[in-house]
Amino acid sequence: MKSRQHILILLVLLCSFLSLFIFDELRNIIFKNTQIDTIGHAIGFFCLTWFLHSFIKLPLINITLCLFIYAALTELGQYYLGFRNGEFRDFIADVIGISFFVLLKWLNIVYGGKLPGRKGLMKINRL
């Protein structure tokens, strides 16, 4: 069951990524004020959170807090490096990527168990 959820998440991400190349209006809205680096930060931290939670099996609250701190420290470190530039926009993108995974996981926990499964459908059919 979990492998199906992982495949579904990857499929949604792939479709979202491909839709940026298909629809010109969507691409113009997203890229008008946003740099590709910022989108990469959000996707990267979403995938990092997913990997740490799904494959390494760390608790989600610990992952969230540690990745928020990690994102802040990396941008702060880049700010003081001469050849890199730390931007607050990138930190916000990191937080959005982490928070989006947490939101999806929470929605899955809250609404995922209430949908009728095979046993639920069998009970409905018996009525």
RONUZA-667106 format. One record per residue: y, z, x of N, C-alpha, C, CB in turn. Coordinates in steps of 0.1 Angstrom, whole numbers, plus 5000, padded with zeros to 4 digits. Glycine has a CB too. Layout:
N
YZXYZXYZXYZX/...
end
This chain:
127
498850005008500050005000501350005009500050124991/501350085019502550085028502749955035502350205038/501649885038501849755045502449655036500449705050/502249665023502849585013504349615012502249594999/504749735013506149775013506849725025506249925012/506149735037506849685049506949535048505949715061/506049465043506149315042507249285032504749255037/507349355021508349335011509749355017508149424999/509949455025511249485031511549375041511249615039/510549325049510849215058511149085050509549195067/510549065039510748945031512148945026509748935020/512649065021513949075015515049055027514149215009/514749115038515649095049515748945054515249175061/514548885054514548745058515248655048513048695059/515048675035515748605025517248625025515248635011/517648745028519048775029519648705041519348925030/518948705052519448635064519448485062518548675076/518448425056518448285054519548245043517148245049/519848325034520848295024522248285030520948395013/522448345042523748335049523948185054523848425060/522848125057522847985063522847885051521747965072/522447915040522347825029523647815021521147855020/524147935017525347935009526647955017525248054999/527447855017528647845025529647955020529347715024/529847975007530748065001530448215006530848064986/529148245005528748375010528948395025527248395007/528748295032528948305047530448325050528448185054/531348255042532748265044533248405041533548165036/532748465030533148595025532748705036532648635012/531548695040531048795050531648785063529548785051/531848655068532248635082533748625083531648525088/534548635072535948615073536548735081536548605059/536148855078536748965085535749045093537349065075/534549005093533449075100532948985111532349105090/532749055123532148975134530648985133532649045147/530048885139528548885139527949005146528048755146/528649055156528249175163528049295154529149205175/529049305144529049415135527849405126530249425127/527449285121526349265113525049295121526249125107/525049255133523949285142523649435144524149225155/524749515144524649655145524049715133526049725147/524449675121523849725109522349685107524649665097/522049565110520649525110519749595120520549375111/520349605132519649675143519349825140520349665156/520349895135520050035132519250055119521450105130/519249955110518349955098516949945103518749845088/516649845112515349825117514849945126515249695125/515750005134515450115142515050235133516650155151/515750265123515450375114514150345107516550385103/513850225103512650185096511450205106512650035091/511650165118510550175128510250325131510950105141/511350405133511050545136510450625125512350615140/510850585113510250655101508850605097511150635089/508650475098507350415094506250425104507550275089/506550395116505550375126505350505135505850265135/506450575138506350695146506150815137507550705155/506550805124506350905114507151035116504850945114/508451005120509351125122509951145108510451085132/510451275106511051305093512351235091511251455092/512651185079513851105077515151175079513851045063/515251295076516551375078516751385093516451515071/515751415101515951425115516351295121514651475122/515751185117516051055122517551015119515150945116/517851045106519251015102520351085110519451045087/520151215112521151295120521151245134520851435119/519951225140519951185154520551055156518551195159/520250955147520750825149522250815146520050725139/522850905137524250905136524950955149524651005124/524351055155524851105168524651005179524151235172/523550935179523250835189524250715188521850775188/524550675175525450565173526850605178525550525158/527250735175528650775179528650785195528950915173/527650835201527650845215527650715223526550935220/526950615217526850485224528250415223525750395217/528850425211530250365210531250435218530650365195/531150565219532050645228531850615242531850795226/530550595246530250555260530750415263528750565263/530650325254531150185256532650185256530650095244/533250275250534750285250535250315264535250385240/534550395271534950435285534450345296534550575287/533550255293533050155303534150045304531750095299/534249995316535249885318534849755313535549875333/533549725313533049595309532549585294531949555318/532649695287532249705273533449755265530949785271/533349735252534449785243533749855231535449685239/534049985230533450055219534450045207533250205222/533950015196534749995184534250085173534749845179/535250135165534950215154534150135143536250285148/534550015142533849925133532349915135534549785133/531949915148530549905151529850035148530349875166/530550145149529950275145529750285130530850395150/530750235123530550225108529450135104531950175102/529250025111528149935108526850005111528249805116/526750085122525550155125525250255114525650225138/526250325109526050425099525650355086527350505096/526150235083525850165071524350125072526750045069/523950075083522550035085521550145083522349975099/521850265089521050385087521050425073521550495096/522250435067522350485053521650385043523750495049/521650255046521050165037519550185037521350015041/518950215048517550245048517250365041516950245063/518050475043517850595036517950585021518850705041/518950505017519050475002517850404997520350385000/517350295004516250224999514950314999515950105008/514850405008513750495009513850594997513650575022/515050644995515250734984514950674970516650794984/515450544968515150474956513650454954515850344956/512950424965511450404964510750534960510950354978/511250654966510650774962510950814948511150884972/512150794943512550834930511950744919514050834929/512150614921511750524911510350454913512750414909/509850464926508550404929507350474922508350404943/507450604920506350674914506350664899506350814918/507450634893507550624878507150494872508950654874/506950394881506550264876505050274873506850154885/504550214862503150224859502350144869502850174845/501350204874500450134884499250084876499950224895/498150054883496950004876496450114866495849974886/496450234870495950344861496850354849495850474869/498150344851499050354840498850234831500450354845/498650114836498450004827497150014820498449874835/496150074826494850094819495050194807493750144829/495850294809496050394798496850324787496850514803/497750234790498550164780497650074772499650084786/496750004779495849914772494849984763495049834783/494450104766493550184758494250224745493050304765/495550234745496250284733496250164724497750324736/
end
